[in-house]
Amino acid sequence: MASPEREKVTRSFFKTGPGEYSEGDKFLGIRIPDLRSLLKKADAISLKEALTLLRSEWHEERFTALLLLERRFEHAEEESVREEIVKAYLANTRWVNNWDLVDTSAPTILGAWLLPRKRSVLDELVRSENLWERRIAIVATQTLIRAGEFRETLQLTERLFGDPEDLMHKACGWMLREVGKMDRNILISFLENHAPRMPRTMLRYAIERFPDQERRVWLALR
């Protein structure tokens, strides 16, 4: 399935140069639909084998491992199996080390697990020095948002105003936009209280679906 031509494009897209967020990451050049096509054939793979795949040097292999964990979590009938997957996920976050890996797995594994539970792990992750663990924390709340629960998203976003990484500003703005889809008044209230001190990228993402004139008004505050 690998394509040398696609590998070059993908490597450029994910910014793998010196000092960039994906520095040193290695790609095979495989399309996401092709990776997803493997999943039904891989149900017999054990959790241990999936974690071996997650620790691969190849980006697409880590992505496939996360798809396997997601599928296993979704189809698990016993809570103990789901708990084992979540614990394995949290113990291996060093390999969930790019935005697509985080965005694919955090809502469907961690977020889904936390929906009926206490969310203290999000506080731990958002304090991490690891960019991707902080992103896991905020993106996991997408599942909570879709269930009509916004508190964690708003609290974590406020704590991340000073984050040095633009990828975090984008993720927070994205989650705020998701809040706005569910309840526009909640988003407006948050913006009224915080827009002047939000990072501009975060604010821009949050109001992306607003009418042009309204967007200009909010951006002028920043």
Summary of the structure (lengths in Angstrom):
residues: 222
radius of gyration: 18.3
end to end distance: 46.3
largest distance: 55.0
contacts: 686
relative contact order: 0.07
helix: 70%
strand: 1%
